[in-house]
Amino acid sequence: MPLHAILVLLVLLVLPVRSAHCQAHSTPTTVDSWARASALIDSAVAAHGGIDAVRAVRKLQVRIEGQDYHRNQSRRVAAPYDSTPRIVHYFSDLARERMVVEQTTGFPGGFRYTNRFVSDSARHYAVNVRAQTYSNQQYPPASQQYGNLFQVPQGYLMVAAESAPALRRYIGRTRLSSGAVVDAVVVFFPNTTVTLGFDPTSHRLRSVMGVGMDAFLGDAALDTEFLDYRMIDGVLLPARAQLWRAGEMTREMRYISAAAGQAIPDSLLAPPVGSAVLPPAPAPDPLRVLGPGVWAIRGGGSWQVLVEFADHLMVLDASPNAASTVIRRAAELAPGKPIRYVVPTHHHDDHFGGVRHYTAVGATTVTTAGNVDYFKRIMAAPQSTLLPGQSPPQPSNRLEVLTGKRRVFTDGRRTVEIHEIASPHATEMLVAWLPAEGVLFQGDLIEAPNAIAQRGANAETTTHLAEFIRRQGWQVKEYGGVHGFLTSPQEFEKLVQLPMLPIR
């Protein structure tokens, strides 16, 4: 064999070995990953002004204002989505284990909430500012309330810098929902794990990343991005923060003002003068009998109603968190009878996503014309790995579209009326009326924490429902809802007579 041929053969034989050898040595070790993560955290702390500047979060006041964009929670099925204001007041004094966070939020249809969470050393309160009520709570110490500390980027950095140094790992360059690229680090905090993304150029905290469950994508990215850092009243803060879910922006906030080193006003550290204390709510019985063959079943924090007919069953609403519980209880309460129909109250994903479970056991979904494509998208969506027991994708024609705004189901003994109303909360909304039992079942149309009418709970959505009931001439004995039942019909009358309060 010629000498040059022998040399070529040797090169071909040696190259793969050398390549594999180099690749093995270029693959980061655990120590490499830890060291890279530590260096990124140190650089971020420096980019935010150093550890003392970061620790300003220990005694800080910040006001944040913006909008929530209600993806899968708007009046319409598709974008553009409805938005409602979100206002946050953050107060911390961690040396004294004090923390106050007040948030004003809302949902389409006139629903507004202003809640204040107070920690003063060993005293903790949850205050409903609009209702002028409060309850005594058990929270972790203020310095361990990570969800509250993380209202500002410095909260993440302080905990990351002060947590056990060995509990951090670099996971590489990662692309965010907005398209930006960050250096991603996983940090293991006490009782939680957070993935932080650092800007490769400025080294500042750019994002917090996670994965959540989505009705259409299965598993979806959840990204919070901090943008356009600037000095605000002497504190380095982002001008804007954006929350992205499944590639769509669902919240945008602006940092308005800040004050470092100021004490929390005493007036915020106790329940407001004139507020009434709410006793602890008893744990709800997971099963309520509404009449012979009519049961309300609680699963995953939501109520669904199971109705027995002569040879089949019907389920009212389709919460994905309650579906498996309802299916199991149905087999116990009415053995041998299949679930033939499921009737979601409206298209919001916490009321519609369970149709996959019910379709899997042979049920037909009854919904409105505007939700047909929505139903098909949910049925064809990938299976989420975050919800055990979810049905795999199964394109299905088990769908009945409501026509004429009304559908009556009856076997001669049992009657259920399904009515479509154009609610301010969702343009295509269904309510169920059981005339023999006097039961009205709805989703999201009544806001009554603790099952009673409270100041600030009335909204245009609820008064719209009251007018619809009046026109129908129904004599309602039981006001049932996906998120709770009223204690009596009189509570509904009290509720709709309450003044509708403006947003604070």
HUHUJO-V974352 format. One line per field, one symbol per residue. ss: DSSP state (a for helix, b for strand, c for the rest). psi: psi as a letter, one per 30 degrees, with the letter a starting at -180 (. if undefined). burial: + if it has 24 or more other C-alpha atoms within 12 Angstrom, else -. A space follows every 50 residues. Layout:
ss = ???
psi = ???
burial = ???
This chain:
ss = ccaaaaaaaaaaaaaaaaaaaaaaaacccaaaaaaaaaaaaaaaaaaccc aaaaaaaabbbbbbbbbbbcccccccccccccbbbbbbbbbbbaaacbbb bbbbbbbcccbbbbbbbbbbccbbbbbbccccbbbbcccccaaacaaaac ccaaaaaaaaaacccccbbbbbbbbcccccbbbbbbbbbccbbbbbbbbc ccccbbbbbbbbbbcccbbbbbbbbbbbbbbbccbbbbbbbbbbbccbbb bbbbbbbbbbcccccaaacccccccbbcccccccccbbbbbccbbbbbbc cbbbbbbbcccbbbbbccccccaaaaaaaaaaaccccbbbbbbcccccaa aaccaaaaaacccbbbbcaaaaaaaaaaaaccccccccccccccccccbb bccccbbbbbccccbbbbbbbcccccccbbbbbbccccbbbbccccccaa accccccccaaaaaaaaaaaaacccccbbbbcccccccaaaaaaaaaccc cccc
psi = kleeeeeeeeeeeeeeeeeeeeeeffkkleeeeeeeeeeeeeeeeefggl eeeeffffikkkkkkakkjikgglelellkllllkkkkkkkkiffghkkk kkkkallkggkkkjkkkkkicfkkkjkjeefhllkkljlllefgieeeeg fkefeeeeeeefljffhkkkgakkklefflkljkkkkjlkglkkjkkkkf efgljelkkaklkkfffcklkjkkkkkiklkjhgkjlkelkkkkkhgkkf kklkjelljkgklkkeffglkkkfkkkklkkkkkkfkkjfljgjkkkkkg gkklkkkkaegllkkklhkfffeeeeeeeefeeikfkljekkjkelfkff fffffeeeefgglkkjalefgeeeeeeeefklkkffjkgkklkikkgikk kkkggkkkkkgfekkkkkkkkilfekfjkklkkjeefgkkkljgfkjikg glkkkffkleeeeeeeeeeeefgkjkfjjlleglklflfeeeeeeffkkj klk.
burial = --------------------------------++-++++++++++-+++- +-+++++++++++++++++++++++++---++++++++++++++--++++ +++++++++++++++++++++-++++++++++++++--++++++++++++ +++++++++++++---++++++-+++++---++++++++----+++++++ --+++++++++-++++++-++++++++-+-----++++++++++++++++ ++++++++++--++---+++++-----+-----------+--+++++++- -++++++++--++++++++++++++++-++--++--++++++++++++++ ++++++++++++++++++++++-+++++++++++--+--++-++-+-++- ++----+-+----+++++++++++++++++++++++++++++++++++++ ++++++++++++++++--+----+-+++++++++++--+-++++++---+ ----
